[in-house]
Amino acid sequence: MKCKSYFLFNVLSNKTRWKIINSLYLSDKFVQDICKDIDEEQSKVSHNLKTLSNCNIVFSKREGKYIKYSLNKETIKPLVEIVNKHTANFCKGKCNITEK
């Protein structure tokens, strides 16, 4: 199946995945470190990292017996910066979407 461009937004709209992206924004990390950052179980984080990896949102690199994850600095890091700028400037109390 050919990947559709709108699928990226579906992947990014998941709360856990967005937390993982923000965790990796400043530095590369191992799964255990991401779990601590976002207060989620390793199985949930690993499952979501697989989805993010499949879309090249994050990259992985084996270091010994562990895998270190990094954010795609070419496209996703600038996207996160744009999203954060937009929410800071334009979403001040205006987004009435409730979290599940």
PyMOL CGO cylinders between C-alpha atoms (Angstrom):
from pymol import cmd
from pymol.cgo import CYLINDER

trace = [
    CYLINDER, 0.00, 0.00, 0.00, 1.32, 3.41, -0.94, 0.3, 1, 1, 1, 1, 1, 1,
    CYLINDER, 1.32, 3.41, -0.94, 1.67, 5.78, 2.03, 0.3, 1, 1, 1, 1, 1, 1,
    CYLINDER, 1.67, 5.78, 2.03, -0.68, 8.74, 1.80, 0.3, 1, 1, 1, 1, 1, 1,
    CYLINDER, -0.68, 8.74, 1.80, 0.57, 12.12, 3.01, 0.3, 1, 1, 1, 1, 1, 1,
    CYLINDER, 0.57, 12.12, 3.01, -2.37, 12.58, 5.38, 0.3, 1, 1, 1, 1, 1, 1,
    CYLINDER, -2.37, 12.58, 5.38, -1.40, 9.35, 7.16, 0.3, 1, 1, 1, 1, 1, 1,
    CYLINDER, -1.40, 9.35, 7.16, 1.46, 11.25, 8.79, 0.3, 1, 1, 1, 1, 1, 1,
    CYLINDER, 1.46, 11.25, 8.79, -1.05, 13.42, 10.65, 0.3, 1, 1, 1, 1, 1, 1,
    CYLINDER, -1.05, 13.42, 10.65, -2.89, 10.32, 11.82, 0.3, 1, 1, 1, 1, 1, 1,
    CYLINDER, -2.89, 10.32, 11.82, 0.36, 8.96, 13.24, 0.3, 1, 1, 1, 1, 1, 1,
    CYLINDER, 0.36, 8.96, 13.24, 1.22, 12.28, 14.89, 0.3, 1, 1, 1, 1, 1, 1,
    CYLINDER, 1.22, 12.28, 14.89, -2.23, 12.73, 16.43, 0.3, 1, 1, 1, 1, 1, 1,
    CYLINDER, -2.23, 12.73, 16.43, -1.68, 9.93, 18.96, 0.3, 1, 1, 1, 1, 1, 1,
    CYLINDER, -1.68, 9.93, 18.96, -1.02, 11.37, 22.42, 0.3, 1, 1, 1, 1, 1, 1,
    CYLINDER, -1.02, 11.37, 22.42, 1.60, 8.79, 23.39, 0.3, 1, 1, 1, 1, 1, 1,
    CYLINDER, 1.60, 8.79, 23.39, 3.49, 9.21, 20.13, 0.3, 1, 1, 1, 1, 1, 1,
    CYLINDER, 3.49, 9.21, 20.13, 3.50, 12.98, 20.54, 0.3, 1, 1, 1, 1, 1, 1,
    CYLINDER, 3.50, 12.98, 20.54, 4.93, 12.55, 24.05, 0.3, 1, 1, 1, 1, 1, 1,
    CYLINDER, 4.93, 12.55, 24.05, 7.67, 10.33, 22.62, 0.3, 1, 1, 1, 1, 1, 1,
    CYLINDER, 7.67, 10.33, 22.62, 8.47, 12.91, 19.94, 0.3, 1, 1, 1, 1, 1, 1,
    CYLINDER, 8.47, 12.91, 19.94, 8.72, 15.64, 22.57, 0.3, 1, 1, 1, 1, 1, 1,
    CYLINDER, 8.72, 15.64, 22.57, 10.92, 13.40, 24.72, 0.3, 1, 1, 1, 1, 1, 1,
    CYLINDER, 10.92, 13.40, 24.72, 13.31, 12.94, 21.80, 0.3, 1, 1, 1, 1, 1, 1,
    CYLINDER, 13.31, 12.94, 21.80, 13.20, 16.60, 20.77, 0.3, 1, 1, 1, 1, 1, 1,
    CYLINDER, 13.20, 16.60, 20.77, 16.27, 17.63, 22.77, 0.3, 1, 1, 1, 1, 1, 1,
    CYLINDER, 16.27, 17.63, 22.77, 18.28, 14.42, 22.82, 0.3, 1, 1, 1, 1, 1, 1,
    CYLINDER, 18.28, 14.42, 22.82, 18.52, 10.84, 21.62, 0.3, 1, 1, 1, 1, 1, 1,
    CYLINDER, 18.52, 10.84, 21.62, 17.37, 8.27, 24.16, 0.3, 1, 1, 1, 1, 1, 1,
    CYLINDER, 17.37, 8.27, 24.16, 17.00, 4.62, 24.99, 0.3, 1, 1, 1, 1, 1, 1,
    CYLINDER, 17.00, 4.62, 24.99, 13.52, 3.14, 25.50, 0.3, 1, 1, 1, 1, 1, 1,
    CYLINDER, 13.52, 3.14, 25.50, 13.94, 3.09, 29.28, 0.3, 1, 1, 1, 1, 1, 1,
    CYLINDER, 13.94, 3.09, 29.28, 14.70, 6.82, 29.30, 0.3, 1, 1, 1, 1, 1, 1,
    CYLINDER, 14.70, 6.82, 29.30, 11.67, 7.60, 27.14, 0.3, 1, 1, 1, 1, 1, 1,
    CYLINDER, 11.67, 7.60, 27.14, 9.48, 5.51, 29.48, 0.3, 1, 1, 1, 1, 1, 1,
    CYLINDER, 9.48, 5.51, 29.48, 10.67, 7.57, 32.45, 0.3, 1, 1, 1, 1, 1, 1,
    CYLINDER, 10.67, 7.57, 32.45, 10.17, 10.87, 30.60, 0.3, 1, 1, 1, 1, 1, 1,
    CYLINDER, 10.17, 10.87, 30.60, 6.59, 10.16, 29.59, 0.3, 1, 1, 1, 1, 1, 1,
    CYLINDER, 6.59, 10.16, 29.59, 5.58, 7.85, 32.47, 0.3, 1, 1, 1, 1, 1, 1,
    CYLINDER, 5.58, 7.85, 32.47, 4.45, 4.97, 30.25, 0.3, 1, 1, 1, 1, 1, 1,
    CYLINDER, 4.45, 4.97, 30.25, 5.12, 1.23, 30.25, 0.3, 1, 1, 1, 1, 1, 1,
    CYLINDER, 5.12, 1.23, 30.25, 7.89, -0.10, 28.03, 0.3, 1, 1, 1, 1, 1, 1,
    CYLINDER, 7.89, -0.10, 28.03, 5.54, -2.25, 25.94, 0.3, 1, 1, 1, 1, 1, 1,
    CYLINDER, 5.54, -2.25, 25.94, 3.39, 0.77, 25.07, 0.3, 1, 1, 1, 1, 1, 1,
    CYLINDER, 3.39, 0.77, 25.07, 6.41, 2.93, 24.25, 0.3, 1, 1, 1, 1, 1, 1,
    CYLINDER, 6.41, 2.93, 24.25, 8.02, 0.19, 22.15, 0.3, 1, 1, 1, 1, 1, 1,
    CYLINDER, 8.02, 0.19, 22.15, 4.80, -0.39, 20.21, 0.3, 1, 1, 1, 1, 1, 1,
    CYLINDER, 4.80, -0.39, 20.21, 4.51, 3.33, 19.41, 0.3, 1, 1, 1, 1, 1, 1,
    CYLINDER, 4.51, 3.33, 19.41, 8.21, 3.63, 18.55, 0.3, 1, 1, 1, 1, 1, 1,
    CYLINDER, 8.21, 3.63, 18.55, 7.66, 0.91, 15.93, 0.3, 1, 1, 1, 1, 1, 1,
    CYLINDER, 7.66, 0.91, 15.93, 4.93, 3.01, 14.30, 0.3, 1, 1, 1, 1, 1, 1,
    CYLINDER, 4.93, 3.01, 14.30, 7.08, 6.14, 14.45, 0.3, 1, 1, 1, 1, 1, 1,
    CYLINDER, 7.08, 6.14, 14.45, 10.03, 4.23, 12.99, 0.3, 1, 1, 1, 1, 1, 1,
    CYLINDER, 10.03, 4.23, 12.99, 7.92, 2.85, 10.14, 0.3, 1, 1, 1, 1, 1, 1,
    CYLINDER, 7.92, 2.85, 10.14, 7.12, 6.44, 9.11, 0.3, 1, 1, 1, 1, 1, 1,
    CYLINDER, 7.12, 6.44, 9.11, 10.73, 7.61, 9.56, 0.3, 1, 1, 1, 1, 1, 1,
    CYLINDER, 10.73, 7.61, 9.56, 9.65, 10.03, 12.27, 0.3, 1, 1, 1, 1, 1, 1,
    CYLINDER, 9.65, 10.03, 12.27, 12.25, 8.46, 14.54, 0.3, 1, 1, 1, 1, 1, 1,
    CYLINDER, 12.25, 8.46, 14.54, 15.39, 6.53, 13.73, 0.3, 1, 1, 1, 1, 1, 1,
    CYLINDER, 15.39, 6.53, 13.73, 17.04, 3.77, 15.73, 0.3, 1, 1, 1, 1, 1, 1,
    CYLINDER, 17.04, 3.77, 15.73, 20.67, 2.82, 16.21, 0.3, 1, 1, 1, 1, 1, 1,
    CYLINDER, 20.67, 2.82, 16.21, 21.93, -0.22, 18.08, 0.3, 1, 1, 1, 1, 1, 1,
    CYLINDER, 21.93, -0.22, 18.08, 24.44, 0.53, 20.83, 0.3, 1, 1, 1, 1, 1, 1,
    CYLINDER, 24.44, 0.53, 20.83, 25.58, -2.76, 22.31, 0.3, 1, 1, 1, 1, 1, 1,
    CYLINDER, 25.58, -2.76, 22.31, 22.51, -4.66, 23.42, 0.3, 1, 1, 1, 1, 1, 1,
    CYLINDER, 22.51, -4.66, 23.42, 20.34, -1.53, 23.53, 0.3, 1, 1, 1, 1, 1, 1,
    CYLINDER, 20.34, -1.53, 23.53, 18.70, 0.59, 20.86, 0.3, 1, 1, 1, 1, 1, 1,
    CYLINDER, 18.70, 0.59, 20.86, 18.95, 4.38, 20.95, 0.3, 1, 1, 1, 1, 1, 1,
    CYLINDER, 18.95, 4.38, 20.95, 16.21, 6.41, 19.27, 0.3, 1, 1, 1, 1, 1, 1,
    CYLINDER, 16.21, 6.41, 19.27, 16.51, 9.82, 17.67, 0.3, 1, 1, 1, 1, 1, 1,
    CYLINDER, 16.51, 9.82, 17.67, 14.05, 12.24, 16.15, 0.3, 1, 1, 1, 1, 1, 1,
    CYLINDER, 14.05, 12.24, 16.15, 14.18, 12.88, 12.40, 0.3, 1, 1, 1, 1, 1, 1,
    CYLINDER, 14.18, 12.88, 12.40, 16.03, 16.19, 12.57, 0.3, 1, 1, 1, 1, 1, 1,
    CYLINDER, 16.03, 16.19, 12.57, 15.53, 17.03, 8.90, 0.3, 1, 1, 1, 1, 1, 1,
    CYLINDER, 15.53, 17.03, 8.90, 11.73, 17.12, 8.81, 0.3, 1, 1, 1, 1, 1, 1,
    CYLINDER, 11.73, 17.12, 8.81, 10.11, 16.28, 12.15, 0.3, 1, 1, 1, 1, 1, 1,
    CYLINDER, 10.11, 16.28, 12.15, 12.12, 18.57, 14.43, 0.3, 1, 1, 1, 1, 1, 1,
    CYLINDER, 12.12, 18.57, 14.43, 11.19, 21.64, 12.32, 0.3, 1, 1, 1, 1, 1, 1,
    CYLINDER, 11.19, 21.64, 12.32, 7.57, 20.43, 12.26, 0.3, 1, 1, 1, 1, 1, 1,
    CYLINDER, 7.57, 20.43, 12.26, 7.53, 20.23, 16.07, 0.3, 1, 1, 1, 1, 1, 1,
    CYLINDER, 7.53, 20.23, 16.07, 8.92, 23.76, 16.23, 0.3, 1, 1, 1, 1, 1, 1,
    CYLINDER, 8.92, 23.76, 16.23, 6.14, 25.01, 13.93, 0.3, 1, 1, 1, 1, 1, 1,
    CYLINDER, 6.14, 25.01, 13.93, 3.45, 23.21, 15.94, 0.3, 1, 1, 1, 1, 1, 1,
    CYLINDER, 3.45, 23.21, 15.94, 4.78, 24.59, 19.23, 0.3, 1, 1, 1, 1, 1, 1,
    CYLINDER, 4.78, 24.59, 19.23, 4.97, 28.12, 17.78, 0.3, 1, 1, 1, 1, 1, 1,
    CYLINDER, 4.97, 28.12, 17.78, 1.43, 27.84, 16.42, 0.3, 1, 1, 1, 1, 1, 1,
    CYLINDER, 1.43, 27.84, 16.42, -0.04, 26.59, 19.70, 0.3, 1, 1, 1, 1, 1, 1,
    CYLINDER, -0.04, 26.59, 19.70, 1.80, 29.26, 21.71, 0.3, 1, 1, 1, 1, 1, 1,
    CYLINDER, 1.80, 29.26, 21.71, 0.62, 32.08, 19.43, 0.3, 1, 1, 1, 1, 1, 1,
    CYLINDER, 0.62, 32.08, 19.43, -2.83, 31.00, 18.29, 0.3, 1, 1, 1, 1, 1, 1,
    CYLINDER, -2.83, 31.00, 18.29, -4.32, 28.38, 20.62, 0.3, 1, 1, 1, 1, 1, 1,
    CYLINDER, -4.32, 28.38, 20.62, -4.40, 30.33, 23.87, 0.3, 1, 1, 1, 1, 1, 1,
    CYLINDER, -4.40, 30.33, 23.87, -7.63, 29.03, 25.38, 0.3, 1, 1, 1, 1, 1, 1,
    CYLINDER, -7.63, 29.03, 25.38, -9.26, 28.78, 21.97, 0.3, 1, 1, 1, 1, 1, 1,
    CYLINDER, -9.26, 28.78, 21.97, -8.94, 25.04, 21.45, 0.3, 1, 1, 1, 1, 1, 1,
    CYLINDER, -8.94, 25.04, 21.45, -11.92, 23.48, 23.16, 0.3, 1, 1, 1, 1, 1, 1,
    CYLINDER, -11.92, 23.48, 23.16, -10.95, 19.92, 22.43, 0.3, 1, 1, 1, 1, 1, 1,
    CYLINDER, -10.95, 19.92, 22.43, -11.06, 17.76, 25.54, 0.3, 1, 1, 1, 1, 1, 1,
    CYLINDER, -11.06, 17.76, 25.54, -8.56, 14.98, 26.06, 0.3, 1, 1, 1, 1, 1, 1,
    CYLINDER, -8.56, 14.98, 26.06, -9.74, 11.42, 26.39, 0.3, 1, 1, 1, 1, 1, 1,
]
cmd.load_cgo(trace, "trace")
